Amino acid sequence: MTRTSASPTGVDAVILDYNGVLGLQPGTAMWTRLADLAEWPAGQLTSFQDAFWSARERYDAGELSDLAYWANVLGHHPGPRWLRTLRDADAAMWTRTDPHVLDLLYRARAARLPMVLLSNAPAHLSNVLDATDWRRDLMTDALYSARLSLCKPHPAAYEHALTATGVTDPGRVLFVDDREDNCLAAAELGLRTLHYTGRPAALAEQLRPTLAERTGS
């Protein structure tokens, strides 16, 4: 179920998570390809995913380099060419976007609504996302955990994002994330929240009062 905080009127800015909101989750085929590139034993995809996530928070927070992260996953250091292959395939898994969500955000941008991206992402993926057209077109700013040296749900991550919106009242900012714990942490700081569960209509409903106020429709 999609959960929202009360929002009887529009907001002055939006802070958006990337993966699971704008970004689509990778499917089994993409996970299998990455496991194959990692030379993981066939038929052991679950154990590969366990290894993949085991040090991901430290990687996202910028505590681990690409080499240190993949050495943690593999249990040994990959050579330079293999490392680049793994890093680039990893990043490619997270760059597919939901066209329905992007359409909503382009409408919001046309209404001059400030939007800030706040994502737990390692340095390389952060650079890849920053180079996309939608990032340049839509976002007032983009904040990534590797650059902040901290991950959501750390309160400071939201404080940085709120500053980037230029809005001083957190009650006038909507935070959108697919993880409930991240939304709860944002709500503790006074932000409005939408726990996004894959329904663009829920996001459209939250944005409707704001777009009506800004466009007069």
C-alpha positions as CSV (number, residue, x, y, z in Angstrom):
1,M,0.0,0.0,0.0
2,T,1.3,3.5,-0.9
3,R,1.4,5.6,2.2
4,T,1.3,9.4,2.2
5,S,1.4,12.2,4.7
6,A,-1.4,14.7,4.6
7,S,-1.0,17.3,1.9
8,P,-4.2,19.4,1.6
9,T,-2.3,22.1,-0.4
10,G,0.6,22.2,-2.8
11,V,4.3,22.1,-1.9
12,D,7.1,24.4,-2.8
13,A,9.6,21.7,-3.7
14,V,10.1,17.9,-4.1
15,I,12.9,15.7,-3.0
16,L,13.0,12.4,-4.9
17,D,14.8,9.1,-4.4
18,Y,16.2,7.6,-7.6
19,N,16.1,3.8,-7.5
20,G,12.5,2.4,-7.1
21,V,11.0,5.8,-8.0
22,L,12.5,7.2,-11.2
23,G,14.7,4.2,-11.7
24,L,13.4,0.8,-12.5
25,Q,14.6,-2.2,-10.4
26,P,16.7,-4.7,-12.4
27,G,15.1,-7.9,-13.4
28,T,16.5,-11.5,-13.0
29,A,18.1,-11.4,-16.5
30,M,20.2,-8.4,-15.5
31,W,21.2,-9.9,-12.2
32,T,22.2,-13.1,-13.9
33,R,24.3,-11.3,-16.5
34,L,26.2,-9.5,-13.7
35,A,26.7,-12.7,-11.8
36,D,28.0,-14.3,-15.0
37,L,30.4,-11.4,-15.5
38,A,31.6,-11.9,-11.9
39,E,32.2,-15.6,-12.8
40,W,29.9,-16.6,-10.0
41,P,28.9,-20.3,-9.9
42,A,25.9,-21.1,-12.2
43,G,22.6,-21.5,-10.4
44,Q,23.7,-19.5,-7.3
45,L,22.1,-16.2,-8.1
46,T,20.8,-15.7,-4.5
47,S,24.3,-16.1,-3.0
48,F,25.6,-13.6,-5.5
49,Q,23.0,-11.1,-4.5
50,D,23.8,-11.6,-0.9
51,A,27.5,-10.9,-1.6
52,F,26.5,-7.9,-3.8
53,W,24.5,-6.3,-1.0
54,S,26.8,-7.3,1.9
55,A,29.0,-4.2,1.6
56,R,26.8,-2.0,-0.6
57,E,26.0,0.5,2.1
58,R,29.7,1.2,2.7
59,Y,30.2,1.5,-1.1
60,D,27.2,3.8,-1.4
61,A,28.6,6.0,1.4
62,G,31.9,6.4,-0.4
63,E,33.8,4.3,2.2
64,L,34.9,1.7,-0.3
65,S,36.5,2.2,-3.7
66,D,35.3,0.3,-6.8
67,L,38.2,-2.1,-6.2
68,A,37.5,-2.6,-2.5
69,Y,33.8,-3.1,-3.1
70,W,34.2,-5.8,-5.8
71,A,37.0,-7.5,-3.8
72,N,34.5,-7.8,-1.0
73,V,31.9,-9.3,-3.4
74,L,34.3,-11.7,-5.1
75,G,36.5,-12.6,-2.2
76,H,39.6,-11.5,-4.2
77,H,40.8,-8.4,-6.2
78,P,39.7,-8.3,-9.8
79,G,42.2,-7.0,-12.4
80,P,41.7,-3.5,-13.9
81,R,39.8,-4.6,-17.0
82,W,37.6,-7.0,-15.1
83,L,36.9,-4.3,-12.5
84,R,35.8,-1.8,-15.2
85,T,33.5,-4.5,-16.7
86,L,31.9,-5.2,-13.4
87,R,31.6,-1.5,-12.5
88,D,30.0,-0.6,-15.8
89,A,27.6,-3.5,-15.8
90,D,26.6,-2.7,-12.3
91,A,25.9,0.9,-13.2
92,A,23.9,-0.1,-16.3
93,M,21.5,-2.2,-14.1
94,W,20.3,1.0,-12.4
95,T,19.9,3.4,-15.3
96,R,16.6,2.3,-16.7
97,T,13.8,4.9,-15.9
98,D,10.1,4.7,-15.6
99,P,8.6,6.8,-18.5
100,H,5.4,7.4,-16.6
101,V,7.2,9.0,-13.6
102,L,9.5,11.0,-15.9
103,D,6.4,12.4,-17.7
104,L,5.0,13.6,-14.4
105,L,8.3,15.2,-13.4
106,Y,8.6,17.0,-16.8
107,R,5.1,18.4,-16.1
108,A,6.2,19.5,-12.7
109,R,9.4,21.1,-14.1
110,A,7.3,23.0,-16.7
111,A,5.4,24.4,-13.7
112,R,8.8,25.6,-12.3
113,L,8.6,23.3,-9.3
114,P,12.1,22.8,-7.8
115,M,13.1,19.2,-7.6
116,V,16.2,17.7,-5.9
117,L,17.4,14.1,-6.3
118,L,18.6,12.4,-3.1
119,S,20.0,8.9,-3.8
120,N,22.1,6.3,-2.1
121,A,24.5,5.6,-4.9
122,P,28.3,5.0,-5.3
123,A,30.5,7.5,-7.0
124,H,30.5,5.9,-10.5
125,L,26.8,5.5,-10.7
126,S,26.4,9.1,-9.4
127,N,28.5,10.3,-12.4
128,V,26.5,8.2,-14.8
129,L,23.2,9.6,-13.5
130,D,24.5,13.1,-13.6
131,A,25.2,12.7,-17.4
132,T,21.6,11.8,-18.3
133,D,19.3,14.2,-20.1
134,W,16.6,13.8,-17.5
135,R,19.0,14.7,-14.7
136,R,20.0,17.9,-16.4
137,D,16.5,18.8,-17.5
138,L,14.6,18.1,-14.4
139,M,16.7,18.4,-11.2
140,T,17.6,21.7,-9.5
141,D,20.3,19.6,-7.8
142,A,21.3,16.0,-7.2
143,L,22.8,14.7,-4.0
144,Y,24.4,11.3,-3.8
145,S,25.5,9.4,-0.7
146,A,29.0,8.8,-2.0
147,R,29.5,12.5,-2.3
148,L,27.8,13.3,1.0
149,S,29.7,10.5,2.8
150,L,26.5,9.3,4.4
151,C,23.4,7.4,3.4
152,K,19.7,7.8,4.0
153,P,18.1,7.6,6.5
154,H,20.8,9.7,8.2
155,P,19.1,13.0,9.1
156,A,21.9,15.0,7.6
157,A,21.1,13.7,4.2
158,Y,17.7,15.2,4.3
159,E,19.0,18.4,5.7
160,H,21.4,18.8,2.8
161,A,18.6,18.1,0.3
162,L,16.3,20.6,2.0
163,T,19.0,23.2,1.8
164,A,19.3,22.4,-1.9
165,T,15.6,23.1,-2.5
166,G,15.9,26.6,-1.2
167,V,12.8,26.1,0.9
168,T,13.2,26.8,4.7
169,D,10.0,25.1,5.9
170,P,10.2,21.3,5.6
171,G,6.4,21.1,5.8
172,R,6.3,22.7,2.3
173,V,8.5,20.0,0.8
174,L,7.4,16.5,-0.4
175,F,9.9,13.6,0.0
176,V,9.3,10.6,-2.2
177,D,11.1,7.2,-1.6
178,D,10.3,3.5,-2.1
179,R,11.7,2.6,1.3
180,E,9.4,3.2,4.3
181,D,12.3,3.7,6.8
182,N,13.6,6.5,4.6
183,C,10.2,8.1,4.6
184,L,9.8,7.7,8.4
185,A,13.2,9.5,8.9
186,A,12.1,12.3,6.6
187,A,8.8,12.7,8.4
188,E,10.7,13.0,11.7
189,L,12.3,16.2,10.3
190,G,8.9,17.6,9.3
191,L,8.9,16.7,5.6
192,R,5.8,15.6,3.8
193,T,6.3,12.1,2.6
194,L,5.1,9.6,-0.1
195,H,6.1,6.0,0.4
196,Y,6.2,5.1,-3.3
197,T,5.3,1.5,-4.2
198,G,5.4,1.7,-7.9
199,R,2.2,3.5,-8.7
200,P,2.7,6.7,-10.7
201,A,-0.9,7.6,-10.0
202,A,0.0,8.0,-6.3
203,L,2.7,10.5,-7.2
204,A,0.4,12.3,-9.6
205,E,-2.2,12.6,-6.9
206,Q,0.4,14.2,-4.5
207,L,1.6,16.6,-7.2
208,R,-1.9,17.6,-8.5
209,P,-2.5,20.5,-6.0
210,T,0.9,22.0,-6.6
211,L,0.5,21.8,-10.4
212,A,-3.0,23.3,-10.2
213,E,-1.7,26.2,-8.0
214,R,1.2,26.9,-10.3
215,T,-0.6,26.6,-13.6
216,G,-4.0,27.9,-12.6
217,S,-5.7,24.8,-13.9
